[in-house]
Amino acid sequence: MSTIPTIEFVPSRVPAARRLQTLAVLVWALLMAVTQTLWIFLCSIPALWPILLAYYIWIHYIDRAPARGGRTSKWLRNSKWWRYYADYYPASMRKEADLPPDRPYVFGYHPHGIISMGAMATFATEATGFSKSFPGITPHLLTLASNFKLPIYRDIILALGLCSVSKRSCSNILKGGAGQSITIVIGGAAESLRAHPGTVDLTIRRRLGFIKIAIQHGADLVPVFSFGENDIFEQMPNEEGTTLYKFQKKFQTVFGFTLPFFHGRGILNYNLGLMPFRKPIVAIVGRPIHVKQCDQPDIDEITRIQTLYLTELTRIWDTYKDELASTRKREMQFIE
């Protein structure tokens, strides 16, 4: 006979700082829905229609910022608000080597997790001290181009330095030369389906595009492994071959993004809801892999660089796994 899980409620007295941390994560989690609701409300006001129509035309047909480096606001990236966001988990960053600002960089972020909350803290804000750790380097976290079609929301993420993950966007940013950088969450939507606590299954073996882009622009590759990214949500069992997994892969094929079935904690309880669990996220920024510029690299050169990249990623895992992944269920795996 199955038992109903007991809900563990938050005590009535919680320090104000922890409430602000929860609020910061909640606001970010609901930002897309809130901004689109606001847009619909504004559209219900006839007096605003000329302005809204002009704005709609601007974001869909004129503005090229998502593919040309964004419109970063230092004020928004440095806002204390994001410190509360990072402290919720808490999220932090460790660097293993200095990165000279005399060249461009491609950061590869692993693992994807359900929503890549750690990538947001490290590369879209200054909450973990990116600019202090790597002076002279301008970060651009990349996301789906479709996010920049959403009114209001797209302007907020542009101000955080986010840009489109399209090939054109990557090229335009890296063409900016010394100090420009892009961060790609390599595993993408496919990897989110494998984001289970205690495991790290990286979808990477056939992901060669980011390596080719780095070579074409002479950008050094920097592996980033984020311990804890897979631990902040629980996902329903969806092993390959199950009906749920097949449905999720079909959904991804049709719509271009995945539909993980997951849960976390609630706002007022610790074990039921869609808020992430308070589990530490530590992003290890590894040693750069020097890349020699070549407009048309052959597959042998791409494969050679990939081998170096995977070797460095493995070194990071082996160095920190006993400290930061002590409760792991198995070792890191490279798949697909």
SVG drawing of the C-alpha trace seen along z (x, -y; Angstrom):
<svg xmlns="http://www.w3.org/2000/svg" viewBox="-9 -56 56 58">
<polyline fill="none" stroke="black" stroke-width="0.4" points="0.0,0.0 1.5,-3.3 1.8,-6.1 1.2,-9.8 4.4,-11.8 4.3,-14.2 4.7,-17.9 7.3,-19.6 6.2,-23.2 8.5,-26.2 8.5,-27.6 6.7,-30.9 9.9,-32.7 12.4,-32.8 15.3,-35.4 14.4,-38.2 17.5,-37.4 16.2,-33.9 12.8,-35.2 14.5,-37.6 16.5,-34.8 13.4,-32.8 11.7,-35.8 14.6,-36.4 14.5,-32.9 10.7,-33.0 10.7,-36.2 13.2,-34.8 11.2,-31.6 8.0,-33.5 9.5,-36.3 8.5,-34.9 4.9,-34.2 4.6,-37.6 6.0,-39.6 3.7,-37.9 0.7,-38.5 1.7,-42.1 1.9,-42.3 -1.6,-40.8 -2.9,-43.4 -1.2,-46.3 -2.8,-45.0 -6.2,-45.4 -5.7,-49.1 -6.7,-50.6 -4.8,-53.9 -1.5,-51.9 -2.1,-50.0 0.1,-52.4 3.0,-52.1 2.6,-48.4 2.4,-47.8 5.6,-49.8 7.3,-47.8 6.1,-44.5 7.5,-45.4 10.7,-46.5 11.3,-43.3 10.3,-41.0 11.6,-42.7 14.1,-45.5 16.1,-44.9 19.1,-42.7 20.6,-43.0 20.0,-39.3 22.4,-38.3 24.8,-41.2 26.0,-41.1 22.9,-42.2 22.4,-45.4 24.1,-44.7 23.3,-46.8 26.1,-46.8 23.6,-48.3 21.2,-45.3 24.0,-42.7 25.5,-44.2 22.2,-44.6 22.3,-43.3 19.1,-41.4 21.1,-38.7 23.2,-38.2 20.1,-37.1 19.4,-34.8 22.8,-33.2 22.7,-32.9 19.5,-30.9 21.3,-27.7 24.1,-29.0 25.7,-29.3 29.4,-30.1 32.3,-30.0 35.9,-28.9 38.5,-29.7 41.5,-27.4 43.4,-29.8 43.6,-33.4 42.2,-34.2 44.1,-36.9 41.7,-39.5 43.8,-39.5 41.6,-36.9 38.0,-35.8 36.7,-32.8 34.1,-30.1 32.9,-28.7 31.2,-25.3 28.9,-24.9 28.0,-21.4 25.7,-19.9 22.5,-21.5 20.3,-20.5 16.6,-21.2 16.8,-25.0 20.5,-25.9 20.1,-28.0 23.8,-27.9 24.7,-29.2 22.3,-32.1 24.0,-33.0 27.6,-32.8 27.4,-34.2 24.2,-36.4 24.9,-38.3 27.8,-39.4 26.5,-37.5 29.4,-35.1 32.0,-37.7 32.7,-36.8 34.1,-40.3 36.3,-40.5 37.7,-37.0 38.2,-37.6 38.7,-41.3 38.5,-42.5 36.3,-39.6 32.7,-40.4 30.4,-37.4 27.4,-36.5 25.2,-33.6 23.4,-32.2 19.8,-31.0 17.2,-30.0 16.4,-32.6 12.7,-32.1 13.1,-33.8 13.8,-37.1 10.4,-37.1 8.7,-37.5 7.8,-41.1 9.4,-42.8 11.0,-39.5 13.5,-39.7 14.6,-43.2 15.3,-42.1 17.5,-39.2 19.2,-41.3 20.2,-43.7 21.7,-40.7 23.9,-40.1 22.0,-37.1 22.1,-36.6 20.8,-34.1 22.6,-30.8 22.4,-30.9 25.5,-30.4 25.3,-34.0 25.1,-35.3 28.1,-33.3 30.1,-34.6 29.1,-38.2 30.1,-38.3 33.4,-36.5 34.2,-38.8 34.3,-41.5 37.8,-40.3 39.8,-40.4 37.8,-40.0 34.6,-38.9 33.1,-35.6 30.1,-33.4 28.8,-30.7 27.0,-27.7 25.2,-25.2 26.4,-22.3 24.0,-19.5 20.9,-21.6 17.4,-20.4 18.3,-16.7 20.5,-16.7 17.8,-18.1 15.9,-14.8 18.9,-13.1 19.2,-15.6 18.7,-13.4 20.3,-14.0 23.5,-12.2 24.2,-11.6 26.0,-13.4 25.2,-12.1 26.6,-14.7 25.3,-14.9 28.5,-15.9 30.1,-13.3 28.3,-14.5 28.3,-18.2 31.1,-19.5 29.6,-22.8 30.9,-24.9 34.4,-23.5 34.2,-24.5 33.1,-28.0 35.9,-28.4 38.5,-27.3 37.0,-29.6 37.4,-32.6 40.6,-31.6 38.7,-31.6 40.2,-29.6 37.8,-26.9 37.1,-26.9 35.2,-23.9 33.0,-24.8 31.6,-22.1 28.8,-23.1 28.6,-20.7 25.1,-20.6 23.3,-21.7 21.5,-18.4 20.6,-18.2 18.3,-21.1 15.2,-19.3 13.8,-15.8 12.7,-14.4 10.3,-11.5 12.0,-8.3 12.4,-8.5 15.0,-6.0 15.7,-5.6 13.1,-3.3 10.3,-4.1 7.0,-5.5 7.6,-8.8 11.1,-9.2 9.7,-8.4 7.0,-11.1 9.5,-13.7 11.8,-13.0 8.8,-13.3 7.8,-16.5 11.3,-17.9 11.3,-16.9 8.0,-18.8 8.5,-21.9 12.3,-22.3 12.4,-22.1 11.9,-19.4 9.2,-18.9 10.8,-17.4 8.4,-16.3 10.1,-17.5 9.4,-18.9 11.3,-20.7 10.1,-22.5 7.4,-25.0 7.5,-28.6 6.1,-27.6 7.2,-24.0 10.5,-22.1 9.5,-19.1 6.6,-19.8 6.5,-22.4 8.4,-23.9 11.0,-25.9 14.5,-24.5 15.8,-22.8 18.5,-24.7 21.4,-22.6 24.9,-24.2 25.9,-24.9 29.7,-25.3 30.8,-26.2 34.4,-25.2 35.9,-27.3 38.7,-25.1 41.9,-25.7 41.7,-27.2 42.4,-25.1 44.4,-27.2 42.9,-27.1 44.6,-28.1 42.4,-30.1 41.4,-28.3 38.5,-29.3 37.7,-25.8 39.0,-23.3 38.8,-19.6 37.2,-16.9 40.6,-15.7 41.4,-19.0 37.9,-19.3 38.2,-15.8 41.7,-16.6 40.4,-19.7 37.4,-17.7 39.7,-15.1 41.6,-17.8 38.3,-19.4 36.9,-16.1 40.2,-15.3 40.1,-18.7 36.4,-18.2 37.3,-14.8 40.2,-16.2 37.8,-18.8 35.4,-16.0 38.1,-13.8 39.6,-16.7 36.5,-17.9 34.0,-15.0 34.9,-13.7 34.5,-17.2 31.5,-18.5 29.7,-15.3 30.3,-13.0 26.7,-11.6 26.9,-10.8 25.3,-7.5 27.8,-6.9 30.6,-8.5 30.3,-11.1 29.4,-9.7 29.8,-11.1 27.0,-10.1 25.5,-10.8"/>
</svg>
